[in-house]
Amino acid sequence: MADSDPGFNRSLKHLQQRSLQAVWHPCTQMKQHEQYPLVPVARGQGVWLYDTDGNRYLDAISSWWVNLFGHANPAINAAIRDQLEKIEHVMLAGFTHEPVVTLSERLKRIAPGSLGHCFYASDGASATEIALKMSFHYWLLCGKPRKNRFVSLQNDYHGETLGALSVTDVAIFKETYAPLLRPCTHVPTPDWRYAESGESACDYALRAAVALENHLAKHHDETAALILEPLVQGATGMGMYHPVYLQRAREICDRYQVHLIADEIAVGFGRTGTLFACNQAAIAPDFLCLAKGLSGGYLPLSAVMTADTVYQAFYDDSTARAFLHSHSHTGNALACRAALATLDIFEQDQVIAANQKKAAYLNTRAAALASHPKVRNFRNCGMIWAFEVDSDESDFAAKCFQAGLQQQLILRPLGNTIYFMPPYVINEAEIDHLIDGSLRVLDAI
Ligand SMILES: *Cc1c(COP(=O)(O)O)cnc(C)c1O
């Protein structure tokens, strides 16, 4: 279509220009776009994104980790269209609707433990805020107002609003916004890249858990919750760790009466190879934060699932004992329908089992990457792969992104870490494209 249009190239450049003049892009030094042009996307299909010139790119990072079943997925599209004819949105205070009720019931059935209620918002950072506020408020209701601090892991990421940023450990963000943030302790990460040589991932995770225990032994009186990213610390570079850490964290939190908040915003819905990352440690958190893939990546939707004991503490005649929080689009009906369609695909296509085969194929094909002389720490957890690249290139990430586009591939490294987090609909030919393209990217930079 675009190729037959003589004005297509002008229209691509034109859209880039207009975007720079009117849109402030996220997580971006806008001036860098003088050098690195934006990619104007016209449409998507499966794992592919098409620019306004008709060039296609394999979306190896699932559009910031949100997309599970491909772009323009027919089943999810149909569900949203159907919902659109009924009710697009209604406020959730004083009202309810079928999609939000059914979604909550289904999440409750599949989530670990006894997380009986879902509180909704529109994005991951808001889910973090909700979990932190709820945890603090719970202890307040229990007569323990001093429990108002939080602990997270070194290198954790939980979003960028002020509360979420307080428990996030990314130096450049923290330093800049320090005066706005609440103090938070980051205990040592269980990420196995930090292990001593000869120390196993499991032993290292156990050692990291001792540091958590030592901290809580001293500070449990003023600590409301531990928040962590289970198994994979995504945003700071796809650090991966042994599930034994989660088991220990659960025991330690129980021992010291501290909530465990599992931020499965990135790792939930099959990313780590099980429906939820917590499943691999056979533990249940007190709060489970979900977003990103919850709606198949289609619409902004997040949820905080809460333990029944937490819910019960708020159940009372007094309004002040209610959870005081709201968002305009809480429980949006279109987003909930997209989420229900996503859960249907999980069930009908036995996605978790199918992904194991895809991951095995990708791992076989990736042998040349894993043993590449520039590659270190090649690692995999479920449908996430990552490795560090030895390079003294300044601006490695930006150059790698550009080199990826040349190979019809969207890679967006985190520093020197290249990662793959493809949509689950990726097939073997597309996996070949991903691996072969990545090898050429390594040779190009
Ligand atoms: C992306 C992410 C968030 C924040 O979600 P947003 O929707 O971007 O606000 C929080 N926690 C984790 C682990 C994430 O990966």
The ligand as an SDF file (V2000), in Angstrom:
LIG
                    3D

 15 15  0  0  0  0  0  0  0  0999 V2000
    7.1630   -1.6020   33.6490 C   0  0  0  0  0  0  0  0  0  0  0  0
    7.2540   -1.9210   35.0940 C   0  0  0  0  0  0  0  0  0  0  0  0
    6.6110   -1.1260   36.0520 C   0  0  0  0  0  0  0  0  0  0  0  0
    5.8980    0.1540   35.7200 C   0  0  0  0  0  0  0  0  0  0  0  0
    4.8210   -0.0350   34.8530 O   0  0  0  0  0  0  0  0  0  0  0  0
    4.2990    1.2300   34.0130 P   0  0  0  0  0  0  0  0  0  0  0  0
    3.0510    0.7360   33.3590 O   0  0  0  0  0  0  0  0  0  0  0  0
    5.4000    1.5320   33.0240 O   0  0  0  0  0  0  0  0  0  0  0  0
    4.0910    2.3340   34.9600 O   0  0  0  0  0  0  0  0  0  0  0  0
    6.6870   -1.5200   37.3730 C   0  0  0  0  0  0  0  0  0  0  0  0
    7.3470   -2.6270   37.7320 N   0  0  0  0  0  0  0  0  0  0  0  0
    7.9740   -3.4130   36.8370 C   0  0  0  0  0  0  0  0  0  0  0  0
    8.6670   -4.6460   37.3090 C   0  0  0  0  0  0  0  0  0  0  0  0
    7.9810   -3.0760   35.4940 C   0  0  0  0  0  0  0  0  0  0  0  0
    8.6460   -3.8230   34.6170 O   0  0  0  0  0  0  0  0  0  0  0  0
  1  2  1  0
  2  3  1  0
  2 14  2  0
  3  4  1  0
  3 10  2  0
  4  5  1  0
  5  6  1  0
  6  7  2  0
  6  8  1  0
  6  9  1  0
 10 11  1  0
 11 12  2  0
 12 13  1  0
 12 14  1  0
 14 15  1  0
M  END
$$$$
